[in-house]
Amino acid sequence: MDVSKEDELCLISILEALEVVRGKWSILVLTLLSLGPQRFNQMRRQLPNISIKSLTDVLRHLEQHEVINRQVFPTGPVTVEYSLTEKGKAYIPVLREMRIWGDNWVGKSEAH
Amino acid sequence: MDVSKEDELCLISILEALEVVRGKWSILVLTLLSLGPQRFNQMRRQLPNISIKSLTDVLRHLEQHEVINRQVFPTGPVTVEYSLTEKGKAYIPVLREMRIWGDNWVGKSEAH
């Protein structure tokens, strides 16, 4: 079965979504920020094995695509806090379904 | 704000889900198969720029994790068809939310 025009649009929407939120780190950063605003080092502590470069790149990419906000507070030294934009908050249903799937199908069926 | 025990479980579930369905190709393969069973070459035609090796690796990974079925029909030459398992079908809500997000936030706001 080849896909129809309608199904092709579905593929395109998902492909577009994947160009913005791509890869494991993007999704984990959004998961953390869905719990509330976070500073760089807070996120780094909570993401297993992420390098400073990877986290910097992911945050910059998500900020450029207007999924997250980067806010600088004039403390000394300055505090930089990241949070979800409206576009980022709209991604939460994806994370919720992913969590449900992980809970129901991976933890159990693949536990060793 | 550091994450609580409950939030940590959320991160773990999502991390587990991402170990099974990881990367752009996995998600696009599941999207195609959510539309119906497909043969290798059908999928290859519909996935932009995927190499034979990448598609083979993704299919093997998803099959090992029991997300997709690989069925061989004794035609001459043999036909190999891929389809979603129950675990794979349970992933469809993630794809659906991703599509909605792509439709609402990427196609429009990032159109150039």
Backbone of each chain as ProteinMPNN parsed JSONL, in Angstrom:
{"seq_chain_A": "MDVSKEDELCLISILEALEVVRGKWSILVLTLLSLGPQRFNQMRRQLPNISIKSLTDVLRHLEQHEVINRQVFPTGPVTVEYSLTEKGKAYIPVLREMRIWGDNWVGKSEAH", "coords_chain_A": {"N_chain_A": [[0.826, -1.193, 0.0], [0.704, 2.087, -0.977], [1.207, 5.422, 0.278], [-1.435, 7.831, 0.601], [-2.358, 11.131, -0.584], [-3.318, 12.554, 1.634], [-2.206, 11.1, 3.742], [0.391, 11.623, 3.219], [0.589, 14.288, 3.905], [0.385, 14.01, 6.632], [2.79, 12.692, 7.214], [4.522, 14.76, 6.477], [3.89, 16.794, 8.358], [4.77, 15.563, 10.699], [7.448, 15.225, 10.127], [8.206, 17.901, 9.993], [7.743, 18.66, 12.641], [9.72, 17.119, 13.805], [11.969, 18.384, 12.931], [12.194, 20.546, 14.506], [11.882, 19.758, 17.272], [14.109, 17.608, 17.924], [15.688, 14.551, 18.482], [16.899, 12.875, 21.435], [17.904, 14.542, 23.576], [16.624, 17.029, 23.192], [13.976, 16.352, 23.733], [14.155, 15.503, 26.379], [15.015, 17.843, 27.633], [12.773, 19.473, 27.187], [10.955, 18.02, 28.687], [11.966, 18.374, 31.306], [11.661, 21.181, 31.496], [8.954, 21.339, 31.324], [8.195, 20.914, 33.838], [8.746, 23.17, 35.155], [10.521, 26.398, 35.245], [14.075, 26.364, 34.646], [17.572, 26.507, 35.502], [20.696, 26.508, 33.669], [22.731, 24.815, 34.899], [21.209, 23.34, 36.661], [19.676, 21.79, 34.932], [21.712, 20.374, 33.726], [22.638, 18.757, 35.782], [20.539, 17.025, 36.025], [20.218, 15.643, 33.705], [21.228, 12.69, 32.433], [24.586, 12.162, 31.731], [24.872, 14.265, 29.825], [26.755, 16.469, 27.751], [28.372, 19.689, 28.221], [28.509, 21.061, 25.839], [26.571, 19.739, 24.231], [24.217, 20.296, 25.649], [24.215, 23.093, 25.522], [23.978, 23.443, 22.73], [21.471, 22.233, 22.205], [19.753, 23.85, 23.722], [20.133, 26.303, 22.442], [19.191, 25.724, 19.874], [16.465, 25.119, 20.416], [15.666, 27.552, 21.423], [16.033, 29.237, 19.221], [14.03, 28.25, 17.628], [11.873, 29.13, 18.949], [10.719, 27.648, 20.998], [11.559, 27.545, 23.556], [12.178, 29.981, 26.141], [14.828, 32.208, 26.943], [15.954, 33.727, 29.725], [17.571, 36.443, 31.207], [18.723, 37.345, 34.359], [19.658, 40.203, 36.215], [21.497, 39.535, 38.369], [24.399, 39.099, 40.498], [26.875, 36.78, 40.141], [25.29, 36.912, 36.855], [22.047, 35.402, 36.466], [20.755, 32.855, 34.479], [17.819, 31.807, 33.121], [15.759, 29.213, 31.893], [12.706, 28.602, 30.156], [9.48, 27.276, 29.093], [7.959, 28.426, 26.068], [4.769, 29.511, 24.675], [4.514, 27.89, 22.437], [6.239, 25.852, 23.173], [4.894, 24.881, 25.427], [2.71, 23.83, 24.189], [3.698, 21.496, 23.253], [3.612, 19.693, 25.279], [1.498, 17.666, 25.397], [2.556, 15.712, 23.653], [4.762, 14.796, 25.088], [3.425, 13.785, 27.286], [1.962, 11.616, 26.216], [4.097, 10.078, 25.406], [5.266, 9.455, 27.802], [3.237, 7.903, 28.978], [3.244, 5.735, 27.247], [5.863, 4.773, 27.627], [5.678, 4.046, 30.332], [3.687, 2.042, 30.229], [4.569, 0.142, 28.374], [7.345, -0.133, 28.173], [8.897, -0.067, 30.627], [7.721, -2.283, 31.922], [7.525, -4.544, 30.005], [10.105, -4.763, 29.157], [11.735, -5.054, 31.303], [14.667, -6.161, 32.891]], "CA_chain_A": [[0.0, 0.0, 0.0], [1.416, 3.365, -0.971], [0.429, 6.389, 1.051], [-2.238, 8.779, -0.165], [-2.021, 12.55, -0.408], [-3.643, 12.908, 3.018], [-1.209, 10.475, 4.601], [1.646, 12.312, 2.941], [0.544, 15.502, 4.728], [0.665, 13.552, 7.989], [4.245, 12.481, 7.267], [5.188, 16.065, 6.401], [3.731, 17.468, 9.647], [5.637, 14.918, 11.688], [8.813, 15.566, 9.729], [8.417, 19.296, 10.403], [7.851, 18.657, 14.104], [11.009, 16.508, 14.15], [13.059, 19.303, 12.621], [12.276, 21.491, 15.628], [12.202, 18.959, 18.459], [14.796, 16.452, 17.345], [16.658, 13.872, 19.321], [16.662, 12.567, 22.841], [18.148, 15.644, 24.508], [15.547, 18.03, 23.058], [12.77, 15.881, 24.409], [14.394, 15.491, 27.827], [15.037, 19.252, 28.074], [11.382, 19.935, 27.249], [10.328, 17.343, 29.825], [12.396, 19.097, 32.51], [11.073, 22.527, 31.533], [7.507, 21.221, 31.531], [8.004, 20.863, 35.294], [8.993, 24.523, 35.657], [11.754, 27.008, 34.729], [15.308, 25.756, 35.147], [18.839, 27.099, 35.09], [21.572, 25.604, 32.908], [23.377, 23.774, 35.7], [20.169, 22.453, 37.208], [19.351, 20.824, 33.882], [22.865, 19.504, 33.488], [22.689, 17.758, 36.858], [19.435, 16.073, 35.942], [20.229, 14.9, 32.444], [22.344, 11.752, 32.552], [25.686, 12.156, 30.753], [24.876, 15.28, 28.761], [27.936, 17.332, 27.803], [28.035, 21.116, 28.214], [28.297, 21.454, 24.439], [25.274, 19.233, 23.751], [23.131, 21.042, 26.286], [24.234, 24.44, 24.93], [23.446, 23.353, 21.357], [20.039, 21.932, 22.256], [19.046, 25.045, 24.215], [20.175, 27.335, 21.398], [18.279, 25.289, 18.797], [15.071, 25.267, 20.862], [15.396, 28.986, 21.564], [15.895, 29.774, 17.856], [12.731, 27.834, 17.089], [10.854, 29.733, 19.811], [10.098, 26.633, 21.842], [11.909, 27.932, 24.926], [12.648, 31.335, 26.445], [16.055, 32.338, 27.738], [15.802, 34.994, 30.423], [18.764, 36.777, 31.99], [18.445, 38.197, 35.52], [20.882, 40.966, 36.526], [22.113, 39.25, 39.665], [25.845, 39.04, 40.32], [26.86, 36.735, 38.674], [23.952, 36.855, 36.253], [21.339, 34.126, 36.464], [20.069, 32.629, 33.211], [16.778, 30.814, 33.364], [15.06, 28.751, 30.697], [11.317, 28.176, 30.396], [8.745, 26.979, 27.854], [7.072, 29.428, 25.458], [3.464, 28.907, 24.363], [4.793, 26.813, 21.476], [6.825, 24.76, 23.953], [3.84, 24.287, 26.271], [1.826, 23.06, 23.307], [4.342, 20.197, 22.995], [3.453, 18.83, 26.456], [0.735, 16.443, 25.112], [3.437, 14.694, 23.056], [5.542, 14.242, 26.199], [2.514, 13.014, 28.141], [1.697, 10.323, 25.562], [5.345, 9.318, 25.403], [5.426, 8.941, 29.161], [2.257, 6.824, 29.165], [3.736, 4.579, 26.481], [7.033, 4.258, 28.347], [5.18, 3.401, 31.554], [2.889, 0.849, 29.966], [5.132, -0.842, 27.453], [8.791, -0.364, 28.225], [9.304, -0.456, 31.969], [7.267, -3.64, 32.243], [7.827, -5.635, 29.09], [11.534, -4.902, 28.883], [12.498, -5.087, 32.556], [15.492, -7.351, 33.086]], "C_chain_A": [[0.867, 1.252, 0.0], [0.555, 4.403, -0.269], [-0.285, 7.379, 0.132], [-1.745, 10.204, 0.093], [-2.211, 12.991, 1.059], [-2.587, 12.356, 3.984], [0.149, 11.143, 4.421], [1.733, 13.598, 3.775], [0.862, 15.17, 6.174], [2.164, 13.358, 8.18], [4.983, 13.821, 7.297], [5.081, 16.817, 7.729], [4.666, 16.883, 10.693], [7.102, 15.218, 11.39], [9.153, 17.0, 10.156], [8.583, 19.383, 11.918], [9.224, 18.14, 14.527], [12.194, 17.398, 13.795], [13.254, 20.307, 13.76], [12.668, 20.746, 16.91], [12.799, 17.649, 17.967], [15.741, 15.867, 18.377], [16.263, 13.813, 20.785], [16.829, 13.775, 23.758], [17.075, 16.718, 24.421], [14.345, 17.618, 23.88], [12.968, 15.885, 25.921], [14.459, 16.914, 28.397], [13.603, 19.771, 28.184], [10.642, 19.285, 28.415], [10.683, 18.062, 31.128], [11.696, 20.446, 32.611], [9.551, 22.482, 31.675], [7.175, 21.171, 33.025], [8.211, 22.237, 35.926], [10.294, 25.068, 35.098], [12.994, 26.389, 35.383], [16.516, 26.555, 34.688], [19.701, 26.028, 34.42], [22.124, 24.464, 33.765], [22.404, 22.826, 36.38], [19.834, 21.369, 36.185], [20.484, 19.833, 33.684], [22.939, 18.395, 34.553], [21.655, 16.654, 36.647], [19.393, 15.249, 34.661], [21.442, 13.981, 32.429], [23.329, 11.899, 31.388], [25.624, 13.208, 29.657], [26.14, 16.129, 28.898], [27.475, 18.79, 27.791], [27.723, 21.559, 26.79], [26.917, 20.992, 23.937], [24.125, 20.033, 24.342], [23.044, 22.463, 25.717], [23.591, 24.425, 23.546], [21.938, 23.138, 21.352], [19.261, 23.175, 22.683], [19.016, 26.136, 23.143], [19.19, 26.997, 20.271], [16.814, 25.51, 19.19], [14.693, 26.735, 21.014], [15.188, 29.623, 20.178], [14.539, 29.42, 17.249], [11.571, 28.268, 17.99], [10.053, 28.725, 20.633], [10.397, 26.929, 23.308], [12.336, 29.4, 24.97], [13.944, 31.274, 27.226], [16.0, 33.706, 28.386], [17.013, 35.251, 31.321], [18.373, 37.714, 33.122], [19.74, 38.882, 35.965], [21.376, 40.775, 37.946], [23.628, 39.264, 39.46], [26.399, 37.762, 40.935], [25.444, 36.57, 38.104], [23.368, 35.441, 36.334], [20.638, 34.003, 35.111], [19.066, 31.501, 33.421], [16.072, 30.485, 32.056], [13.644, 28.328, 31.07], [10.637, 27.921, 29.055], [7.982, 28.218, 27.369], [5.703, 28.772, 25.265], [3.637, 27.712, 23.42], [5.381, 25.59, 22.196], [5.788, 24.072, 24.82], [2.913, 23.427, 25.431], [2.41, 21.692, 22.967], [4.105, 19.196, 24.137], [2.59, 17.572, 26.184], [1.573, 15.335, 24.453], [4.211, 13.993, 24.171], [4.67, 13.345, 27.076], [2.236, 11.643, 27.533], [2.951, 9.442, 25.548], [5.595, 8.689, 26.774], [4.492, 7.756, 29.411], [2.748, 5.561, 28.456], [4.945, 3.942, 27.183], [6.627, 3.485, 29.595], [4.535, 2.05, 31.252], [3.635, -0.251, 29.218], [6.616, -1.079, 27.611], [9.231, -0.826, 29.601], [8.97, -1.918, 32.262], [7.829, -4.704, 31.302], [9.327, -5.827, 28.869], [12.38, -4.933, 30.151], [13.369, -6.349, 32.587], [16.075, -7.258, 34.509]], "O_chain_A": [[1.682, 1.441, 0.903], [-0.669, 4.283, -0.224], [0.193, 7.714, -0.953], [-0.834, 10.431, 0.889], [-1.38, 13.698, 1.628], [-2.14, 13.04, 4.905], [0.95, 11.217, 5.353], [2.796, 13.953, 4.282], [1.524, 15.944, 6.866], [2.737, 13.8, 9.175], [5.945, 13.994, 8.046], [6.058, 17.412, 8.183], [5.277, 17.612, 11.475], [7.896, 15.439, 12.304], [10.26, 17.269, 10.623], [9.456, 20.094, 12.414], [9.822, 18.644, 15.478], [13.298, 17.192, 14.297], [14.345, 20.845, 13.948], [13.669, 21.074, 17.547], [12.08, 16.705, 17.639], [16.486, 16.581, 19.05], [15.434, 14.575, 21.281], [15.988, 14.011, 24.625], [16.656, 17.263, 25.442], [13.771, 18.414, 24.622], [12.051, 16.232, 26.665], [14.007, 17.156, 29.516], [13.255, 20.433, 29.162], [9.803, 19.919, 29.055], [9.81, 18.327, 31.954], [11.199, 20.817, 33.675], [8.93, 23.46, 32.093], [6.026, 21.362, 33.425], [7.889, 22.442, 37.096], [11.092, 24.316, 34.538], [12.95, 25.949, 36.532], [16.497, 27.194, 33.636], [19.476, 24.828, 34.576], [22.002, 23.293, 33.405], [22.722, 21.666, 36.643], [19.724, 20.19, 36.521], [20.269, 18.634, 33.502], [23.262, 17.247, 34.249], [21.864, 15.505, 37.035], [18.634, 14.287, 34.548], [22.576, 14.46, 32.415], [22.957, 11.778, 30.221], [26.284, 13.043, 28.632], [26.552, 16.469, 30.007], [26.346, 19.094, 27.406], [26.793, 22.332, 26.559], [26.192, 21.757, 23.3], [23.182, 20.402, 23.642], [21.954, 22.974, 25.461], [22.765, 25.28, 23.225], [21.214, 23.781, 20.591], [18.24, 23.514, 22.084], [18.001, 26.809, 22.959], [18.46, 27.86, 19.784], [16.023, 26.024, 18.4], [13.55, 27.12, 20.768], [14.286, 30.439, 19.99], [13.974, 30.183, 16.464], [10.435, 27.828, 17.813], [8.874, 28.927, 20.921], [9.602, 26.61, 24.192], [12.789, 29.97, 23.978], [14.136, 30.396, 28.068], [15.999, 34.728, 27.699], [17.423, 34.385, 32.093], [17.763, 38.757, 32.885], [20.784, 38.24, 36.079], [21.644, 41.749, 38.649], [24.085, 39.43, 38.329], [26.401, 37.649, 42.161], [24.527, 36.138, 38.803], [24.083, 34.44, 36.279], [19.998, 34.95, 34.654], [19.418, 30.399, 33.84], [15.822, 31.359, 31.226], [13.406, 27.774, 32.144], [11.155, 28.304, 28.006], [7.427, 28.964, 28.174], [5.503, 27.619, 25.645], [2.998, 26.672, 23.581], [5.059, 24.447, 21.868], [5.782, 22.847, 24.946], [2.393, 22.416, 25.904], [1.704, 20.825, 22.452], [4.364, 18.002, 23.985], [2.921, 16.502, 26.695], [1.319, 14.152, 24.678], [4.308, 12.767, 24.2], [5.107, 12.295, 27.545], [2.265, 10.631, 28.232], [2.868, 8.22, 25.664], [6.066, 7.557, 26.887], [4.895, 6.741, 29.978], [2.672, 4.46, 29.001], [5.027, 2.72, 27.309], [7.159, 2.413, 29.879], [4.798, 1.053, 31.924], [3.36, -1.436, 29.409], [7.108, -2.136, 27.216], [9.872, -1.87, 29.73], [9.794, -2.68, 32.768], [8.512, -5.636, 31.728], [9.773, -6.897, 28.454], [13.606, -4.849, 30.082], [12.888, -7.456, 32.345], [16.816, -8.145, 34.933]]}, "seq_chain_B": "MDVSKEDELCLISILEALEVVRGKWSILVLTLLSLGPQRFNQMRRQLPNISIKSLTDVLRHLEQHEVINRQVFPTGPVTVEYSLTEKGKAYIPVLREMRIWGDNWVGKSEAH", "coords_chain_B": {"N_chain_B": [[14.503, 25.319, 40.589], [14.59, 22.049, 41.622], [13.961, 18.697, 40.427], [11.339, 16.612, 41.687], [10.86, 13.382, 43.294], [8.707, 12.149, 42.02], [8.626, 13.53, 39.597], [11.012, 12.718, 38.619], [10.513, 10.076, 38.028], [8.889, 10.444, 35.852], [10.713, 11.529, 34.005], [12.327, 9.26, 33.743], [10.556, 7.376, 32.577], [10.144, 8.573, 30.101], [12.718, 8.607, 29.12], [13.138, 5.861, 28.895], [11.212, 5.243, 26.953], [12.389, 6.591, 24.849], [14.604, 5.079, 24.395], [13.705, 2.949, 23.015], [12.011, 3.867, 20.852], [13.752, 5.783, 19.014], [15.101, 8.66, 17.585], [14.67, 10.287, 14.403], [14.147, 8.597, 12.113], [13.027, 6.247, 13.211], [10.595, 7.222, 14.182], [9.402, 8.144, 11.851], [9.179, 5.758, 10.405], [7.385, 4.36, 12.049], [5.21, 6.048, 11.732], [4.585, 5.679, 9.01], [3.927, 2.924, 9.104], [1.746, 3.05, 10.725], [-0.212, 3.645, 9.03], [-0.713, 1.371, 7.708], [0.369, -2.016, 6.749], [3.658, -2.385, 5.31], [6.068, -2.873, 2.692], [9.673, -3.264, 2.509], [10.869, -1.759, 0.325], [8.802, -0.069, -0.353], [8.639, 1.566, 1.87], [11.138, 2.735, 1.732], [10.957, 4.299, -0.552], [9.263, 6.245, 0.331], [10.42, 7.571, 2.41], [12.277, 10.362, 2.829], [15.499, 10.511, 1.555], [16.552, 8.325, 3.066], [19.022, 5.875, 3.835], [19.759, 2.515, 2.665], [21.023, 1.058, 4.639], [20.439, 2.532, 7.005], [17.642, 2.273, 7.108], [17.405, -0.506, 7.319], [18.695, -0.919, 9.795], [17.031, 0.535, 11.55], [14.599, -0.842, 11.278], [15.343, -3.365, 12.222], [16.034, -2.781, 14.871], [13.544, -1.859, 15.881], [12.063, -4.164, 15.551], [13.395, -5.955, 17.248], [12.699, -4.82, 19.648], [10.094, -5.41, 19.74], [8.184, -3.736, 18.603], [7.495, -3.637, 16.007], [6.321, -6.063, 13.582], [7.852, -8.531, 11.518], [7.104, -10.076, 8.627], [7.346, -12.893, 6.59], [6.472, -13.813, 3.352], [5.925, -16.692, 1.368], [6.342, -16.15, -1.453], [7.641, -15.962, -4.839], [10.119, -13.931, -5.961], [10.587, -13.993, -2.344], [8.29, -12.166, -0.283], [8.583, -9.567, 2.004], [7.01, -8.245, 4.707], [6.244, -5.483, 6.78], [4.711, -4.609, 9.882], [2.763, -2.979, 12.488], [3.037, -4.049, 15.897], [1.024, -4.832, 18.827], [2.208, -3.272, 20.798], [3.451, -1.411, 19.179], [1.214, -0.233, 17.992], [0.185, 1.013, 20.19], [1.764, 3.195, 20.35], [0.79, 5.059, 18.655], [-0.825, 7.3, 19.65], [1.225, 9.081, 20.472], [2.364, 9.797, 18.031], [0.166, 11.012, 16.894], [-0.235, 13.292, 18.502], [2.15, 14.559, 17.976], [1.872, 15.139, 15.314], [-0.286, 16.928, 15.389], [0.892, 19.03, 16.774], [2.96, 19.707, 14.979], [1.413, 20.533, 12.802], [0.021, 22.739, 13.905], [1.977, 24.477, 14.931], [4.417, 24.441, 13.569], [4.353, 24.274, 10.658], [2.872, 26.632, 10.137], [3.978, 28.849, 11.777], [6.615, 28.777, 11.051], [6.789, 28.981, 8.369], [8.447, 29.815, 5.385]], "CA_chain_B": [[13.688, 24.224, 41.102], [15.044, 20.701, 41.284], [12.791, 17.849, 40.233], [10.987, 15.726, 42.787], [10.898, 11.934, 43.014], [7.627, 11.874, 41.048], [9.05, 14.067, 38.314], [12.129, 11.889, 38.189], [9.899, 8.898, 37.41], [8.429, 10.92, 34.552], [11.913, 11.577, 33.16], [12.777, 7.886, 33.486], [9.641, 6.761, 31.613], [10.389, 9.152, 28.778], [14.035, 8.103, 28.714], [12.94, 4.465, 28.471], [10.508, 5.282, 25.663], [13.339, 7.067, 23.838], [15.582, 4.041, 24.08], [13.059, 2.041, 22.062], [11.725, 4.665, 19.654], [14.761, 6.845, 19.09], [15.509, 9.262, 16.329], [13.734, 10.67, 13.351], [13.722, 7.498, 11.24], [12.102, 5.368, 13.954], [9.28, 7.848, 14.261], [8.808, 8.173, 10.506], [8.803, 4.375, 10.063], [6.143, 4.055, 12.774], [4.138, 6.828, 11.104], [4.194, 4.952, 7.788], [3.27, 1.653, 9.432], [0.449, 3.332, 11.349], [-1.166, 3.758, 7.918], [-0.934, 0.022, 7.176], [1.609, -2.771, 6.528], [4.466, -1.893, 4.192], [7.28, -3.61, 2.36], [10.912, -2.487, 2.642], [11.07, -0.77, -0.741], [7.728, 0.936, -0.271], [9.042, 2.531, 2.9], [12.319, 3.465, 1.264], [10.514, 5.32, -1.513], [8.495, 7.313, 0.977], [11.21, 8.267, 3.43], [13.238, 11.174, 2.087], [16.952, 10.37, 1.78], [17.03, 7.289, 3.99], [19.879, 4.889, 3.179], [19.323, 1.13, 2.901], [21.564, 0.654, 5.939], [19.675, 3.161, 8.086], [16.31, 1.674, 7.195], [17.596, -1.86, 7.839], [19.018, -0.82, 11.224], [15.841, 0.991, 12.282], [13.611, -1.933, 11.287], [15.839, -4.427, 13.104], [15.917, -2.274, 16.24], [12.121, -1.838, 16.273], [11.609, -5.551, 15.627], [13.966, -6.516, 18.482], [11.956, -4.278, 20.783], [8.702, -5.87, 19.598], [7.311, -2.635, 18.21], [6.982, -4.025, 14.69], [6.405, -7.449, 13.108], [8.42, -8.77, 10.182], [6.455, -11.298, 8.169], [7.867, -13.325, 5.289], [5.514, -14.587, 2.559], [6.694, -17.566, 0.476], [6.17, -15.904, -2.875], [8.939, -16.073, -5.495], [10.924, -13.935, -4.73], [9.827, -13.824, -1.103], [7.838, -10.823, 0.063], [8.73, -9.305, 3.435], [6.115, -7.144, 5.039], [6.366, -4.991, 8.154], [3.473, -4.033, 10.425], [2.865, -2.655, 13.918], [2.528, -4.967, 16.925], [0.175, -4.098, 19.79], [3.076, -2.259, 21.418], [3.631, -0.373, 18.165], [-0.061, 0.495, 17.846], [0.017, 1.849, 21.389], [2.581, 4.412, 20.183], [0.097, 5.98, 17.73], [-1.172, 8.59, 20.271], [2.391, 9.978, 20.456], [2.465, 10.304, 16.657], [-0.97, 11.891, 16.65], [0.041, 14.582, 19.162], [3.273, 15.18, 17.272], [1.314, 15.678, 14.076], [-1.088, 18.107, 15.741], [1.841, 20.102, 17.098], [3.595, 20.117, 13.72], [0.4, 21.269, 12.028], [-0.365, 24.007, 14.528], [3.049, 25.36, 15.347], [5.608, 24.517, 12.722], [3.993, 24.656, 9.294], [2.449, 28.036, 10.072], [4.845, 29.889, 12.336], [7.964, 28.758, 10.492], [6.745, 28.963, 6.905], [9.149, 30.916, 4.72]], "C_chain_B": [[14.266, 22.877, 40.69], [13.834, 19.78, 41.209], [12.589, 16.911, 41.424], [11.101, 14.264, 42.347], [9.888, 11.568, 41.909], [8.026, 12.334, 39.645], [10.203, 13.254, 37.743], [11.61, 10.633, 37.485], [9.395, 9.234, 36.015], [9.593, 10.958, 33.565], [12.362, 10.178, 32.775], [11.883, 7.199, 32.453], [9.91, 7.275, 30.206], [11.744, 8.694, 28.234], [13.92, 6.655, 28.219], [12.245, 4.408, 27.114], [11.474, 5.662, 24.545], [14.424, 6.054, 23.518], [15.01, 3.06, 23.054], [12.765, 2.775, 20.75], [12.635, 5.879, 19.696], [15.048, 7.356, 17.678], [14.383, 9.417, 15.329], [13.23, 9.486, 12.522], [12.768, 6.549, 11.932], [10.697, 5.935, 13.904], [8.615, 7.876, 12.888], [8.398, 6.772, 10.046], [7.492, 4.01, 10.78], [4.96, 4.815, 12.176], [3.646, 6.115, 9.842], [3.413, 3.696, 8.128], [1.935, 1.861, 10.14], [-0.638, 3.461, 10.274], [-1.484, 2.394, 7.318], [0.393, -0.681, 6.944], [2.343, -2.276, 5.28], [5.63, -2.841, 3.936], [8.486, -2.658, 2.421], [11.016, -1.375, 1.592], [9.989, 0.299, -0.802], [8.127, 2.016, 0.729], [10.198, 3.385, 2.416], [11.925, 4.59, 0.299], [9.891, 6.522, -0.814], [9.251, 8.09, 2.046], [12.324, 9.042, 2.748], [14.669, 10.89, 2.513], [17.389, 9.294, 2.768], [17.916, 6.319, 3.203], [19.353, 3.491, 3.496], [19.787, 0.685, 4.281], [20.75, 1.238, 7.095], [18.309, 2.505, 8.236], [16.393, 0.251, 7.764], [17.822, -1.823, 9.35], [17.788, -0.445, 12.045], [14.831, -0.152, 12.386], [14.049, -3.044, 12.241], [15.678, -4.02, 14.581], [14.448, -2.335, 16.713], [11.573, -3.258, 16.402], [12.123, -6.21, 16.918], [13.203, -6.037, 19.717], [10.456, -4.551, 20.682], [7.701, -4.75, 19.313], [6.722, -2.92, 16.827], [7.168, -5.525, 14.465], [7.071, -7.494, 11.745], [7.86, -10.103, 9.712], [6.942, -11.638, 6.759], [6.817, -14.171, 4.583], [6.275, -15.386, 1.501], [6.342, -17.391, -0.995], [7.536, -16.087, -3.543], [9.178, -14.842, -6.342], [10.075, -13.634, -3.495], [9.45, -12.354, -0.892], [8.007, -10.668, 1.571], [7.9, -8.071, 3.766], [6.276, -6.77, 6.516], [5.035, -4.404, 8.605], [3.673, -3.741, 11.905], [2.362, -3.809, 14.781], [1.551, -4.178, 17.815], [0.96, -2.965, 20.457], [3.305, -1.091, 20.449], [2.365, 0.45, 17.986], [-0.288, 1.434, 19.03], [0.836, 3.137, 21.311], [1.873, 5.464, 19.331], [-0.337, 7.306, 18.398], [0.002, 9.583, 20.325], [2.508, 10.62, 19.067], [1.366, 11.312, 16.372], [-0.724, 13.275, 17.262], [1.183, 15.324, 18.464], [2.791, 15.817, 15.973], [0.52, 16.963, 14.337], [-0.161, 19.3, 16.021], [2.528, 20.623, 15.837], [2.659, 20.974, 12.882], [0.183, 22.668, 12.588], [0.773, 24.992, 14.712], [4.226, 25.447, 14.398], [5.261, 24.973, 11.312], [3.686, 26.145, 9.192], [3.534, 29.008, 10.501], [6.217, 29.912, 11.677], [7.969, 28.729, 8.965], [7.579, 30.118, 6.349], [8.833, 30.831, 3.225]], "O_chain_B": [[14.409, 22.61, 39.497], [12.808, 20.037, 41.84], [13.544, 16.482, 42.072], [11.396, 13.963, 41.191], [10.183, 10.79, 41.002], [7.802, 11.641, 38.653], [10.344, 13.124, 36.527], [12.177, 10.181, 36.489], [9.467, 8.409, 35.105], [9.478, 10.482, 32.436], [12.732, 9.93, 31.627], [12.382, 6.519, 31.556], [9.905, 6.51, 29.242], [11.891, 8.428, 27.041], [14.547, 6.286, 27.226], [12.629, 3.634, 26.238], [11.397, 5.131, 23.437], [15.089, 6.157, 22.487], [15.758, 2.419, 22.316], [13.21, 2.36, 19.68], [12.322, 6.882, 20.338], [15.212, 6.588, 16.73], [13.33, 8.784, 15.404], [12.034, 9.377, 12.255], [11.801, 6.089, 11.324], [9.733, 5.224, 13.621], [7.409, 7.657, 12.773], [7.381, 6.617, 9.37], [6.598, 3.417, 10.176], [3.845, 4.295, 12.118], [2.442, 5.966, 9.634], [2.371, 3.421, 7.532], [1.09, 0.965, 10.157], [-1.83, 3.396, 10.572], [-2.409, 2.264, 6.517], [1.44, -0.034, 6.94], [1.725, -1.81, 4.323], [6.112, -3.519, 4.844], [8.343, -1.435, 2.39], [11.223, -0.208, 1.924], [10.229, 1.422, -1.246], [7.976, 3.211, 0.475], [10.241, 4.592, 2.653], [12.489, 5.683, 0.335], [9.976, 7.655, -1.29], [8.79, 9.126, 2.525], [13.221, 8.445, 2.153], [15.011, 11.012, 3.689], [18.513, 9.354, 3.266], [17.614, 5.979, 2.059], [18.607, 3.295, 4.456], [19.049, 0.02, 5.008], [20.413, 0.533, 8.046], [17.868, 2.217, 9.348], [15.565, -0.148, 8.583], [17.219, -2.596, 10.095], [17.531, -1.028, 13.099], [14.275, -0.399, 13.456], [13.232, -3.598, 12.977], [15.245, -4.814, 15.417], [14.163, -2.808, 17.813], [10.725, -3.529, 17.253], [11.386, -6.928, 17.593], [13.08, -6.762, 20.704], [9.657, -3.997, 21.437], [6.541, -4.806, 19.722], [5.606, -2.505, 16.515], [8.035, -6.164, 15.061], [6.878, -6.602, 10.918], [8.111, -11.14, 10.327], [6.95, -10.794, 5.864], [6.322, -15.143, 5.152], [7.152, -14.853, 0.82], [6.074, -18.366, -1.698], [8.512, -16.35, -2.842], [8.512, -14.687, -7.366], [8.979, -13.085, -3.602], [10.184, -11.44, -1.267], [7.612, -11.551, 2.332], [8.074, -7.003, 3.178], [6.423, -7.636, 7.379], [4.319, -3.781, 7.82], [4.643, -4.203, 12.507], [1.379, -4.466, 14.439], [1.293, -3.0, 17.57], [0.451, -1.862, 20.652], [3.346, 0.069, 20.859], [2.422, 1.671, 17.844], [-0.876, 2.506, 18.887], [0.633, 4.058, 22.103], [2.297, 6.619, 19.283], [-0.225, 8.353, 17.761], [-0.209, 10.792, 20.234], [2.723, 11.826, 18.945], [1.584, 12.325, 15.708], [-0.973, 14.298, 16.625], [1.181, 16.552, 18.373], [3.245, 16.894, 15.586], [0.639, 17.946, 13.605], [-0.403, 20.418, 15.566], [2.662, 21.832, 15.649], [3.055, 21.999, 12.329], [0.163, 23.652, 11.85], [0.566, 26.204, 14.656], [4.964, 26.432, 14.42], [5.819, 25.956, 10.824], [4.167, 26.834, 8.293], [3.964, 29.868, 9.732], [6.914, 30.925, 11.724], [9.002, 28.487, 8.341], [7.437, 31.26, 6.786], [9.311, 31.655, 2.446]]}, "name": "protein", "num_of_chains": 2, "seq": "MDVSKEDELCLISILEALEVVRGKWSILVLTLLSLGPQRFNQMRRQLPNISIKSLTDVLRHLEQHEVINRQVFPTGPVTVEYSLTEKGKAYIPVLREMRIWGDNWVGKSEAHMDVSKEDELCLISILEALEVVRGKWSILVLTLLSLGPQRFNQMRRQLPNISIKSLTDVLRHLEQHEVINRQVFPTGPVTVEYSLTEKGKAYIPVLREMRIWGDNWVGKSEAH"}
